[in-house]
Amino acid sequence: MTGWRSTPFTRMLGIDVPVVLGAFGGASSSELVAAVSNAGGLGSYGLYGLPAERIREVAQDLRARTDHPFVLNLWLPLDGHEYDIPSSEQFGRYLQPLMPYFDELGLPAPTPPTRYLPTFDEQLDAVIDARPAAVSFVFGVPPATVLQRCRQAGIVTIGTATTPDEARLLAEAGVDAIIATGMEAAGHRVSFLRRPEESLVGTIALVPRVVDAVDVPVIAAGGIGDGRGVAAALTLGADAALLGTAFLACDESAASTAHRSRLWSEAAETTVVTRAFSGRAARGIPNRMSRELGDSGEGLAPFPVQGWLAGRIKAEAVRREDPELMSLWAGQGAPLIRHHRAADVIAAIERDVDQLLGAR
């Protein structure tokens, strides 16, 4: 393998094409991950909210579908500590702004769970046991002990940065590769040094700065939707390109029918960064719920309580195929969507990059 397909990152992971699937928290599917990996790219599965047993099941399912490398993605505890459990009184206050939606859908007011998310340590133990080719991290710098455990298990580690300063910290910590994710990207803004609103660097400005700042392979992400974007990322010095929205719209993804339909519609021409659905800033297509709750998240529950509450509403909205009451994550490259199958996305990228950079 020569030419643009051969980079330090593709050689590190043993993949044929420098294209990475974005890890979707809640919308990942084994079918999509395997489809991307089987087509020569690198599939990624988002483990957000999954308990250890479910993680083991996911890894087993993936290995039944593909013998190619894949990535499992973990959210680090922001600021190094797990989330706080609200009191009953606080939970009641957090619930109030969302009660009109529960009432509208005929859902009873939820009672607080015993926990909102599994702990990072239990998830990590399951990932180490699963031994994927790589594990990617968002929302921080993996502790030295975590990186050491991954190295001992032969797992490549990938950090995620939204600014050059974040990338430097990740490189100094010893990750094997870094995703440089621009503000155009879909889903959560995974900034950890400063507020996401203070870390909105565009992909074209971010990637060469990160490439210059670190000595590990860089994966460009954010607004990349076709071969032109991949060629641009490689030209800027990246070793691979990560695409999220283009794959999220594919038939193999676990995104709801209503969500995929919006991605293919004119509504995807506009995206906003909102805290309405999880308590953390994330980019998606605006809808009634995001407009009514406001983008700032003021007066709403913090993460992960807001995500847990909104998730109860989303489940019913998905059942009713109502896109106005669910998160509709999408990047600014959504209007570039052209294909319904993951293999077709990668085939089109290869054809277009061959034309732009030369087939060798």
C-alpha positions as CSV (number, residue, x, y, z in Angstrom):
1,M,0.0,0.0,0.0
2,T,1.5,3.3,-1.1
3,G,0.5,6.9,-1.8
4,W,-2.1,8.7,0.3
5,R,-3.5,5.5,1.7
6,S,-0.3,4.7,3.6
7,T,0.3,7.0,6.6
8,P,1.8,6.5,10.0
9,F,-1.7,6.0,11.4
10,T,-2.8,3.4,8.8
11,R,0.4,1.5,9.4
12,M,0.0,1.7,13.2
13,L,-3.5,0.2,13.1
14,G,-3.1,-2.0,10.0
15,I,-5.9,-0.5,8.0
16,D,-6.1,0.1,4.3
17,V,-7.7,3.6,4.1
18,P,-7.1,6.6,6.4
19,V,-10.8,7.0,7.1
20,V,-12.1,6.7,10.7
21,L,-15.7,6.4,11.7
22,G,-16.8,8.8,14.4
23,A,-17.9,7.2,17.7
24,F,-21.5,7.9,18.4
25,G,-22.7,7.8,22.0
26,G,-26.1,6.1,21.7
27,A,-26.2,5.8,18.0
28,S,-23.3,3.4,17.4
29,S,-24.1,0.0,15.9
30,S,-22.0,-3.1,15.4
31,E,-23.3,-3.3,11.8
32,L,-21.9,0.2,11.0
33,V,-18.6,-0.3,12.7
34,A,-18.0,-3.6,11.0
35,A,-19.1,-2.1,7.6
36,V,-16.5,0.6,7.9
37,S,-13.7,-1.7,9.1
38,N,-14.5,-4.3,6.4
39,A,-14.3,-1.6,3.8
40,G,-10.8,-0.8,4.8
41,G,-11.4,2.1,7.2
42,L,-11.4,2.1,11.0
43,G,-14.8,1.6,12.7
44,S,-15.4,3.1,16.1
45,Y,-18.1,2.3,18.7
46,G,-19.1,4.8,21.3
47,L,-19.5,3.2,24.8
48,Y,-21.2,6.2,26.5
49,G,-23.5,4.9,29.2
50,L,-22.9,1.2,28.6
51,P,-22.2,-1.0,31.6
52,A,-19.3,-3.5,31.6
53,E,-21.4,-6.5,30.5
54,R,-22.9,-4.7,27.6
55,I,-19.4,-3.6,26.5
56,R,-18.3,-7.2,26.4
57,E,-21.3,-8.1,24.3
58,V,-20.5,-5.3,21.9
59,A,-16.9,-6.5,21.5
60,Q,-18.1,-10.0,20.9
61,D,-20.6,-8.9,18.4
62,L,-18.0,-6.8,16.5
63,R,-15.6,-9.7,16.3
64,A,-18.4,-11.9,14.9
65,R,-18.9,-9.3,12.1
66,T,-15.3,-8.3,11.3
67,D,-11.8,-9.5,11.7
68,H,-10.4,-6.0,10.9
69,P,-9.3,-3.5,13.6
70,F,-11.9,-1.4,15.4
71,V,-11.9,1.3,18.1
72,L,-13.9,1.4,21.4
73,N,-14.5,5.0,22.7
74,L,-14.7,6.1,26.3
75,W,-15.7,9.3,28.0
76,L,-13.3,10.4,30.8
77,P,-14.6,11.9,34.0
78,L,-14.4,15.6,33.3
79,D,-12.0,17.3,35.7
80,G,-10.9,13.9,36.9
81,H,-13.9,13.0,39.1
82,E,-17.1,11.2,38.5
83,Y,-20.4,13.2,38.4
84,D,-22.3,14.3,41.4
85,I,-25.6,12.7,42.4
86,P,-28.3,15.3,43.0
87,S,-30.5,15.3,46.1
88,S,-34.2,14.5,45.7
89,E,-34.9,18.3,46.0
90,Q,-32.4,19.1,43.3
91,F,-33.8,16.4,41.0
92,G,-37.3,17.8,41.4
93,R,-36.0,21.2,40.3
94,Y,-34.2,19.8,37.4
95,L,-37.3,17.9,36.3
96,Q,-39.6,20.9,36.2
97,P,-38.5,22.4,32.8
98,L,-39.0,19.1,31.2
99,M,-42.4,18.2,32.7
100,P,-44.4,19.7,29.9
101,Y,-42.8,17.2,27.5
102,F,-43.5,14.3,29.8
103,D,-47.1,15.4,30.2
104,E,-47.5,15.9,26.4
105,L,-46.2,12.4,25.7
106,G,-48.3,10.9,28.5
107,L,-45.3,9.8,30.4
108,P,-45.2,9.6,34.2
109,A,-42.7,11.8,36.0
110,P,-39.5,9.8,36.4
111,T,-38.0,8.9,39.7
112,P,-34.2,9.3,40.3
113,P,-32.1,6.3,39.3
114,T,-29.6,4.8,41.7
115,R,-26.9,6.0,39.3
116,Y,-26.9,7.9,36.0
117,L,-23.9,6.3,34.4
118,P,-21.5,3.4,34.9
119,T,-18.2,4.3,36.4
120,F,-15.2,4.9,34.1
121,D,-13.2,2.2,35.9
122,E,-15.7,-0.5,35.3
123,Q,-16.0,0.5,31.6
124,L,-12.2,0.5,31.3
125,D,-11.9,-3.0,32.8
126,A,-14.3,-4.3,30.2
127,V,-12.4,-2.5,27.4
128,I,-9.1,-4.0,28.5
129,D,-10.7,-7.4,28.6
130,A,-12.1,-6.9,25.1
131,R,-8.7,-5.9,23.7
132,P,-9.8,-3.8,20.7
133,A,-7.2,-2.6,18.3
134,A,-7.5,0.9,19.8
135,V,-9.4,2.9,22.5
136,S,-10.2,6.5,22.0
137,F,-10.8,9.0,24.9
138,V,-12.8,12.2,25.0
139,F,-13.1,15.0,27.6
140,G,-9.6,14.9,29.0
141,V,-6.2,13.3,29.3
142,P,-6.1,9.7,30.2
143,P,-4.2,9.1,33.5
144,A,-0.8,7.4,33.2
145,T,-2.1,4.3,34.8
146,V,-4.8,4.0,32.2
147,L,-2.4,4.4,29.3
148,Q,0.0,1.9,30.9
149,R,-2.8,-0.7,31.2
150,C,-3.7,-0.1,27.5
151,R,0.0,-0.5,26.4
152,Q,0.3,-3.7,28.4
153,A,-2.8,-5.1,26.6
154,G,-1.4,-4.1,23.2
155,I,-4.2,-1.4,22.7
156,V,-3.4,1.7,20.7
157,T,-4.5,4.9,22.6
158,I,-6.1,7.9,20.9
159,G,-6.8,11.2,22.6
160,T,-9.1,13.9,21.4
161,A,-8.3,17.7,21.3
162,T,-10.3,20.8,20.3
163,T,-7.3,23.2,20.7
164,P,-3.5,22.9,20.3
165,D,-3.0,23.2,24.0
166,E,-5.2,20.2,24.6
167,A,-3.3,18.3,22.0
168,R,0.1,19.1,23.6
169,L,-1.1,17.8,27.0
170,L,-2.3,14.6,25.3
171,A,1.0,14.1,23.5
172,E,3.0,14.8,26.7
173,A,0.9,12.2,28.5
174,G,1.9,9.6,25.9
175,V,-1.2,8.8,23.8
176,D,-0.3,7.1,20.5
177,A,-2.5,9.4,18.3
178,I,-4.7,12.5,18.5
179,I,-8.0,13.4,17.0
180,A,-8.1,17.1,16.2
181,T,-11.8,17.9,16.2
182,G,-12.9,21.3,14.8
183,M,-15.9,23.2,15.8
184,E,-17.8,22.0,12.7
185,A,-18.1,18.5,14.2
186,A,-21.3,16.8,15.2
187,G,-22.2,15.9,18.7
188,H,-20.5,16.9,21.9
189,R,-17.8,19.5,22.0
190,V,-15.2,17.6,24.0
191,S,-13.1,20.5,25.2
192,F,-11.5,20.0,28.6
193,L,-9.1,22.9,29.3
194,R,-11.6,25.7,28.7
195,R,-15.4,26.0,28.2
196,P,-16.4,24.7,24.8
197,E,-17.7,28.1,23.8
198,E,-14.1,29.3,24.3
199,S,-12.6,26.5,22.3
200,L,-14.3,26.8,19.0
201,V,-11.4,26.4,16.5
202,G,-12.3,25.5,12.9
203,T,-10.9,22.3,11.5
204,I,-8.7,24.0,8.8
205,A,-7.1,26.2,11.4
206,L,-6.8,23.5,14.0
207,V,-5.3,20.6,12.1
208,P,-2.0,22.1,10.9
209,R,-1.5,23.8,14.4
210,V,-1.9,20.4,16.1
211,V,0.3,18.7,13.5
212,D,3.0,21.3,14.3
213,A,2.5,20.9,18.0
214,V,2.8,17.1,18.5
215,D,4.9,14.3,17.2
216,V,2.2,11.6,17.0
217,P,-0.2,10.9,14.2
218,V,-3.1,13.3,13.9
219,I,-6.7,12.5,12.8
220,A,-8.6,15.4,11.4
221,A,-12.3,15.7,12.3
222,G,-15.1,18.3,11.9
223,G,-17.0,19.1,8.8
224,I,-15.4,16.4,6.6
225,G,-18.1,14.8,4.5
226,D,-16.5,13.5,1.3
227,G,-13.2,12.9,-0.5
228,R,-12.5,16.6,-0.9
229,G,-12.5,17.0,2.9
230,V,-10.3,13.9,3.3
231,A,-7.8,15.2,0.7
232,A,-7.7,18.5,2.4
233,A,-7.1,16.9,5.8
234,L,-4.2,14.9,4.4
235,T,-2.8,17.9,2.7
236,L,-2.9,19.8,6.0
237,G,-0.7,17.2,7.5
238,A,-3.2,14.8,9.1
239,D,-2.6,11.1,8.9
240,A,-6.3,10.2,8.7
241,A,-9.7,11.9,8.5
242,L,-12.7,11.1,10.8
243,L,-16.2,11.3,9.4
244,G,-19.2,11.2,11.6
245,T,-22.3,12.7,10.1
246,A,-21.8,11.0,6.6
247,F,-21.8,7.6,8.4
248,L,-24.5,8.5,10.9
249,A,-26.9,9.0,7.9
250,C,-26.2,5.5,6.6
251,D,-28.7,2.7,6.9
252,E,-26.4,0.7,9.1
253,S,-26.3,3.3,11.9
254,A,-28.4,3.1,15.0
255,A,-29.7,6.7,14.6
256,S,-33.5,6.7,14.6
257,T,-35.4,6.8,11.3
258,A,-36.6,10.3,12.2
259,H,-33.0,11.5,12.9
260,R,-31.6,10.0,9.6
261,S,-34.5,11.6,7.8
262,R,-33.6,15.1,9.1
263,L,-30.0,14.5,8.1
264,W,-31.1,14.0,4.6
265,S,-33.4,17.0,4.6
266,E,-32.9,20.8,4.2
267,A,-33.1,21.1,7.9
268,A,-29.5,19.9,8.1
269,E,-28.4,23.1,6.4
270,T,-28.4,24.7,9.9
271,T,-26.8,23.4,13.1
272,V,-26.4,24.9,16.5
273,V,-24.4,24.1,19.6
274,T,-26.8,23.5,22.5
275,R,-26.8,22.1,26.0
276,A,-30.5,21.3,26.0
277,F,-30.2,17.6,25.5
278,S,-27.3,16.5,27.8
279,G,-26.2,19.5,29.9
280,R,-23.0,19.7,27.8
281,A,-22.5,21.6,24.6
282,A,-23.2,19.6,21.5
283,R,-23.8,20.4,17.8
284,G,-27.0,19.3,16.1
285,I,-30.0,20.3,14.0
286,P,-32.2,22.7,15.9
287,N,-35.8,21.6,16.6
288,R,-38.7,22.6,18.8
289,M,-37.1,21.2,22.0
290,S,-33.7,22.9,21.6
291,R,-35.4,26.2,20.8
292,E,-37.8,26.0,23.8
293,L,-35.1,25.0,26.3
294,G,-32.5,27.4,24.8
295,D,-29.0,26.7,23.7
296,S,-27.2,27.9,26.8
297,G,-28.7,25.3,29.2
298,E,-29.5,28.0,31.7
299,G,-32.0,26.7,34.3
300,L,-31.5,23.1,33.2
301,A,-29.9,20.1,34.9
302,P,-26.1,19.6,34.6
303,F,-24.6,16.6,32.9
304,P,-25.4,13.7,33.2
305,V,-28.8,14.4,34.8
306,Q,-30.1,16.4,31.9
307,G,-29.1,13.7,29.5
308,W,-30.8,11.0,31.6
309,L,-34.0,13.1,31.8
310,A,-34.0,14.1,28.1
311,G,-33.3,10.4,27.3
312,R,-36.6,9.4,28.7
313,I,-38.3,11.9,26.4
314,K,-36.2,10.9,23.4
315,A,-37.1,7.2,23.8
316,E,-40.8,8.0,23.4
317,A,-40.2,10.5,20.6
318,V,-38.2,7.8,18.7
319,R,-41.1,5.4,19.2
320,R,-43.4,8.1,17.7
321,E,-40.9,9.1,15.0
322,D,-41.1,12.7,16.3
323,P,-37.8,14.5,15.5
324,E,-38.9,17.6,17.4
325,L,-38.4,16.0,20.8
326,M,-35.0,14.3,20.4
327,S,-31.4,15.3,19.9
328,L,-30.5,15.4,16.3
329,W,-26.7,15.5,16.3
330,A,-25.2,16.7,13.0
331,G,-22.1,18.4,11.8
332,Q,-21.8,21.3,9.5
333,G,-20.8,18.9,6.7
334,A,-24.3,17.3,6.7
335,P,-25.4,18.8,3.4
336,L,-22.5,16.8,1.8
337,I,-24.3,13.5,2.6
338,R,-24.7,11.4,-0.6
339,H,-24.7,7.7,0.3
340,H,-26.9,5.3,2.3
341,R,-24.3,2.6,2.8
342,A,-21.0,2.9,4.6
343,A,-19.1,0.9,2.0
344,D,-20.3,3.4,-0.6
345,V,-19.1,6.3,1.5
346,I,-15.6,4.9,1.6
347,A,-15.6,3.9,-2.1
348,A,-16.5,7.4,-3.1
349,I,-13.8,8.9,-0.8
350,E,-11.2,6.6,-2.4
351,R,-12.3,7.5,-5.9
352,D,-12.3,11.2,-5.2
353,V,-9.0,11.3,-3.3
354,D,-7.4,9.3,-6.1
355,Q,-8.4,12.0,-8.5
356,L,-7.2,14.8,-6.2
357,L,-4.0,13.4,-4.8
358,G,-3.2,10.7,-7.3
359,A,-3.8,6.9,-7.3
360,R,-0.6,5.2,-6.3
